[in-house]
Amino acid sequence: MEVSDVRRRMREVLAEERRAAAERRSRRDATARSWTEALERIVLPVSHQIVQALKAEGHLVQISAPADAVRISSDSRPQDYVELTLQSDNDDATVVARINQARGRETVSEERVFVRGGTAIGALTEEQVVDFLGKALAGILVR
C-alpha cells in the first residue's frame, strides 16, 4: 500500500470523526436547551406546587435549584432528597432522578431514569413530573 493512500485514508477517517463529533455536540446542546426550557417552564413551577402541597400536609420540605437541576429535600433530614438533573454523558441524554435517603448511619443513593432523549425532554408534561416526583418523594417522606 502506498504512503499516499494511507495518508488519504487517514484524512478521510479523521474528517468523518470530526463530523460525528460535531453532530454529537450539536445534539447535546439541543438537548441541554430543551432541558433548560422544560426546567423553567414545567419542572420548577410544578416542583414549587408539590412543595406547597407537602407543606400543607405537614411535611417539612424545601426546594432548591442548583445549576440546571431541581432538588426537593427534607428540612429535618437535609441528606434526604430527590433531585432531577440532565445527564448527557453519552449520545442519548437522559433526565435522571437522584434519590438520596439516610438510614441511620448509612446513606442509600439511587438513580432512576425520568425521561430519555431530547424529544421526550421537550415533550415533558406537568402530569409526568407530579407522578414521578410524588412516587420518589413518598419513599423518602413515608417511613
Buried (B, 14 or more C-beta within 10 A) or exposed (E): EEEEEEEEEEEEEEEEEEEEEEEEEEBBEBBBEBBEBBBEEBBBEBBBEBBEEBEEEEBEBBBEBEEEBBBBBBEEBEEBBBBBBBBBEEEEBBBBBBBBBBEEEEEEEEBEEBBBBBEBBBEBEEEBBBEBBEEBBEBBBEE
